[in-house]
Amino acid sequence: MQIKPASFCPLIKEDCKGLGCSWFTQIRGTNPNTGQDVDEWGCAIVWLPVLLVENSQQQRQTGAAVESFRNEMVQANETSRKVLLATAGYSGNTKLIGG
């Protein structure tokens, strides 16, 4: 059984005007909850929960990418530091300025 919402709009206190309303928009993409393709028209207010879920998923992916990039940069900087120290002939017996 699929539950269908009523067409009553609480903003104008009458039935939804559909394409006559500026907030009636088309959404195309993938449903973040089910992974199914979406190509539907609906009220922007009704779409908000789906869009918020998608936004959260994108933020998590961005955070993971930034963390991965940071880890790569830390590793590259450590490698560069070791190469620089080896090139300078640092054996660990003397203290470098600022080190």
N, C-alpha and C positions, 0 to 999 in steps of 0.2 A: 504494500500500500504506500503510495506516495502522497505526502501531505502538500497541498497547494495553499499558498497564502491568499488571503482575501485581496480584493483590488481596491480596498478603501485606503485613501491617502490621508494620514493624520495632519499633514501640513495644510491642505486646502479643505479638509473636512468633507470630502465627497469622493466618488470613485476616481481611480487613476486616469489621467488624461492620455497616458501612453505617449505616442510620438508628439503630442501637443505640449508636452512638458519638457523643459530644458534639462531636467535631471534624468530623463529617460535616455539611457545610453547603451551602446553596444559594447560588449566585452568579448574579446577574442584571446585565446591563449589556452593554458592548461590549468585545470582545477588543482590547486596545491594539496587538497585533501585526498582526491581520488586519482589524480594523474590523467584523467580523461580530458579530451579536447573540449573547449567551450567556445561557442559562437552564439551568444544569446543577447537579447535586448532585455533591459530591466531598469528599475529605479536605482540611481546611484547610491541612495541610502541603503537599499537592500543589498547592494554589492559590497558595502563596506566590510562586513566580517570576512568575506573571502579575500578581499584585497589586503586586509590587515594580516591574515595568515600568510599570504604570499610575501608581504613586506618583511615579516619576521623571518621567514626562511631565507630570503635574500640577505638580510643582515647577518644571519648566522654564517652563511657561505662567505660573505665579505670578511667577517671576523676571522674565520679559519684561514682565508687566503692571506690576510695581513699577518697573522701569527706565523704561517709557513714562510712568508717572505722575510719576516724578522729573524726567524731561526736560520735561514740561509745567509742572511747578512752577518749575523753573529759568527757563524762558521767561517765565512769568507774573510771577515776581519781578523779572526784568530789565525787563520792560515797566513794572511798577509803579514801579520805581526811576527809570526815565527820565521817567515822568509826574510823579513827585514832584519830581525835579530841575528839570523844565521849569516846574512850578507855582511853585517857590521862586525861579525866575529865575536858576538857576545856569548860568553860561556856560562854565565850565571854566577861568576865569582865577583863581579864588580857591579855596582849599582848604576843604572842609567839615570840621567837627569829626567825627573818627572815620572820615573817608573818605580 
